[in-house]
Structures are given as C-alpha cells and as structure tokens.
C-alpha cells in the first residue's frame, strides 16, 4: 500500500524504554519525566488518523512533556551524516544534537504510522515523504527540529557532509 516499511515492532516498549534510559542513564540532569504519559501523547498524535494527514502540531503535547534545556553553545545542527554526528556529539557530552535530546532520542531510527479509523498501528507499511509530506514520521521530525532550533542558544555548531553525492542537502525521493 505505502512505499515505506511498517511501524517498528514493539514500538511502545522501545519508546518507553528509551525514555527511561534517557532520564536514568543518558542525561539524568533532565529530571523525572512521565514516560508512559509521553508515549500516550506521542501515539495520540498519529493514531486513528489518515497516515497522510498528521501535522507537526499534532506532536505538541508530546514535545511539551519531553522538553528540557539544551545547554548553551552545545547545539549541533547537521544534514546527511547522522552516524558521524552521533559519534562526534558523544551522546551529549561534547555537543547536543537533536538526537541527543529526549524527544529526539525517543524517535531516533524508528518508524511508525497509524490507520484512519483504527486504534491499531500499521505494521505492514507506512507512507514515505514521497507518498505524502504530512506523514507521522516526517511531521514528528519537523516539530522536533523546530523545537530544537527554538531551544538552541549561544554558539551554534553545524556539521554537513560535502562529500555526499548530490551535496549536503539531497533531493527527497
């Protein structure tokens, strides 16, 4: 049906586990967070909706529940080199990329979508940006990126991959 792979199996357990891993091990300085409440807010952003009609604002409650301070001078923006950035940032020890925030850590390397008129996740296939731009994953990362940019302050660091075929900003699809 869609071009993308389906929802990551055991998504709820993975997401809640990541939340606890983050607040206990990765960055305990963020303090207590309601990981189950975050999961519910995350899921409610896209469940029971047309998979091509999920908007960034649908994730607003999730973002608000997961929000924490990004230390000044530690923000690291990047394009087309995620694994290098993860290593370079040192899981927030050197820099804090979007994936090093709680909301980014929660969704990193996962896939998800719901189905219109159903409270079930779609494990068969999910829309890609090529199918439609307002899909669950694309809208999540748009909202997360805007929030990350708004929360960043001080010296901003940027890491681009200029060696990539097509340049640092590849054309989607």
C-alpha positions as CSV (number, residue, x, y, z in Angstrom):
1,X,0.0,0.0,0.0
2,X,2.7,2.5,1.0
3,X,6.3,2.7,-0.1
4,X,7.8,2.7,3.4
5,X,8.3,0.0,5.9
6,X,5.7,-0.5,8.6
7,X,5.8,0.5,12.2
8,X,8.8,-0.8,14.2
9,X,7.7,-3.9,16.1
10,X,7.3,-3.4,19.9
11,X,7.3,0.4,19.4
12,X,5.6,1.2,22.7
13,X,8.1,-0.9,24.7
14,X,11.1,0.6,22.8
15,X,9.8,4.2,23.2
16,X,9.1,3.9,26.9
17,X,12.4,2.1,27.5
18,X,14.3,4.8,25.6
19,X,12.6,7.4,27.8
20,X,13.7,5.7,31.0
21,X,17.2,5.0,29.5
22,X,17.5,8.7,28.8
23,X,16.3,10.1,32.1
24,X,18.3,7.5,34.2
25,X,21.5,7.0,32.1
26,X,22.0,9.3,29.2
27,X,21.0,12.6,30.7
28,X,19.7,12.3,34.3
29,X,20.0,16.1,34.7
30,X,16.6,16.5,32.9
31,X,14.9,15.1,36.0
32,X,11.8,13.0,36.2
33,X,9.6,12.6,33.2
34,X,6.3,10.7,32.8
35,X,7.4,8.2,30.2
36,X,4.0,6.5,29.9
37,X,2.4,9.8,29.5
38,X,4.9,10.8,26.8
39,X,4.1,7.5,25.0
40,X,0.4,8.3,25.1
41,X,0.9,11.8,23.8
42,X,3.2,10.5,21.1
43,X,0.7,7.8,20.0
44,X,-2.3,10.1,20.1
45,X,-0.5,12.4,17.6
46,X,-1.0,9.9,14.8
47,X,-3.2,7.0,15.9
48,X,-6.7,6.8,14.4
49,X,-5.8,9.3,11.7
50,X,-5.2,9.3,8.0
51,X,-1.5,8.4,7.7
52,X,-1.1,11.3,5.2
53,X,-2.8,13.9,7.4
54,X,-0.6,14.0,10.5
55,X,0.6,17.6,11.2
56,X,3.6,18.8,13.2
57,X,1.3,20.5,15.7
58,X,-0.2,17.1,16.5
59,X,3.0,16.3,18.4
60,X,2.8,19.5,20.5
61,X,1.8,17.7,23.8
62,X,4.5,15.1,23.4
63,X,7.1,17.8,22.8
64,X,5.9,19.7,25.8
65,X,6.1,16.6,28.1
66,X,9.6,15.7,26.9
67,X,11.1,19.3,26.7
68,X,14.2,20.1,28.6
69,X,17.0,22.6,28.5
70,X,19.6,22.4,25.8
71,X,22.9,23.8,27.2
72,X,24.1,27.0,25.6
73,X,26.9,26.6,23.0
74,X,26.2,22.8,22.6
75,X,23.7,22.7,19.8
76,X,24.9,20.7,16.8
77,X,22.8,21.0,13.6
78,X,23.6,18.6,10.8
79,X,22.4,17.2,7.5
80,X,23.1,13.8,5.8
81,X,25.6,12.4,8.2
82,X,23.7,11.1,11.3
83,X,26.1,8.3,12.4
84,X,29.1,10.7,12.3
85,X,27.1,13.3,14.3
86,X,26.2,10.7,16.9
87,X,29.8,9.7,17.4
88,X,31.1,13.3,17.2
89,X,28.5,14.6,19.8
90,X,29.3,11.8,22.2
91,X,25.7,11.4,23.3
92,X,25.5,15.0,24.5
93,X,28.9,15.0,26.3
94,X,30.6,17.2,23.6
95,X,27.5,18.6,21.8
96,X,23.8,18.0,21.9
97,X,22.3,17.2,18.5
98,X,18.6,16.8,18.0
99,X,19.0,13.0,18.6
100,X,20.6,13.7,22.0
101,X,17.5,15.5,23.3
102,X,14.9,13.4,25.0
103,X,12.4,14.0,22.2
104,X,14.9,13.1,19.5
105,X,16.3,10.1,21.4
106,X,12.7,8.8,21.7
107,X,12.1,8.6,18.0
108,X,15.6,8.0,16.5
109,X,15.8,5.2,13.9
110,X,12.2,4.2,14.5
111,X,9.3,4.1,12.1
112,X,5.6,4.4,12.9
113,X,2.1,5.2,11.5
114,X,-1.5,4.6,12.3
115,X,-4.5,3.9,10.2
116,X,-7.6,6.1,9.6
117,X,-10.5,4.8,11.8
118,X,-8.3,2.4,13.8
119,X,-6.6,2.5,17.1
120,X,-4.0,0.0,15.7
121,X,-0.5,0.7,14.5
122,X,0.2,-0.2,10.9
123,X,3.0,-2.9,10.9
124,X,2.8,-3.6,7.1
125,X,3.7,-0.2,5.5
126,X,3.8,3.5,6.3
127,X,3.9,6.4,3.9
128,X,7.3,8.0,3.0
129,X,7.7,11.6,2.1
130,X,7.4,10.5,-1.5
131,X,3.9,9.2,-0.7
132,X,2.9,12.3,1.2
133,X,4.7,15.0,3.2
134,X,2.2,15.1,6.2
135,X,3.0,11.6,7.3
136,X,3.6,10.7,11.0
137,X,7.4,10.4,10.9
138,X,8.0,13.5,8.7
139,X,5.7,15.6,10.9
140,X,7.3,14.4,14.1
141,X,10.8,15.4,12.9
142,X,9.6,18.7,11.6
143,X,8.1,19.6,15.0
144,X,11.2,18.2,16.8
145,X,13.5,20.2,14.6
146,X,11.6,23.5,15.1
147,X,11.6,22.9,18.8
148,X,15.3,22.1,18.9
149,X,16.1,25.2,16.9
150,X,14.0,27.4,19.2
151,X,15.6,25.9,22.3
152,X,19.2,26.3,21.0
153,X,21.3,29.3,22.1
154,X,24.8,30.6,22.2
155,X,27.3,29.4,19.6
156,X,25.6,27.0,17.1
157,X,27.7,24.3,15.5
158,X,26.9,22.8,12.1
159,X,28.2,19.6,10.5
160,X,27.5,19.0,6.8
161,X,28.6,16.2,4.5
162,X,30.1,18.0,1.5
163,X,31.4,14.7,0.0
164,X,27.9,13.2,-0.4
165,X,26.7,12.6,-3.9
166,X,24.3,15.3,-4.6
167,X,25.7,17.6,-1.9
168,X,24.8,18.1,1.7
169,X,21.1,18.6,1.0
170,X,19.9,15.7,-1.1
171,X,16.7,16.0,-3.1
172,X,14.0,13.8,-1.4
173,X,12.8,10.7,-3.2
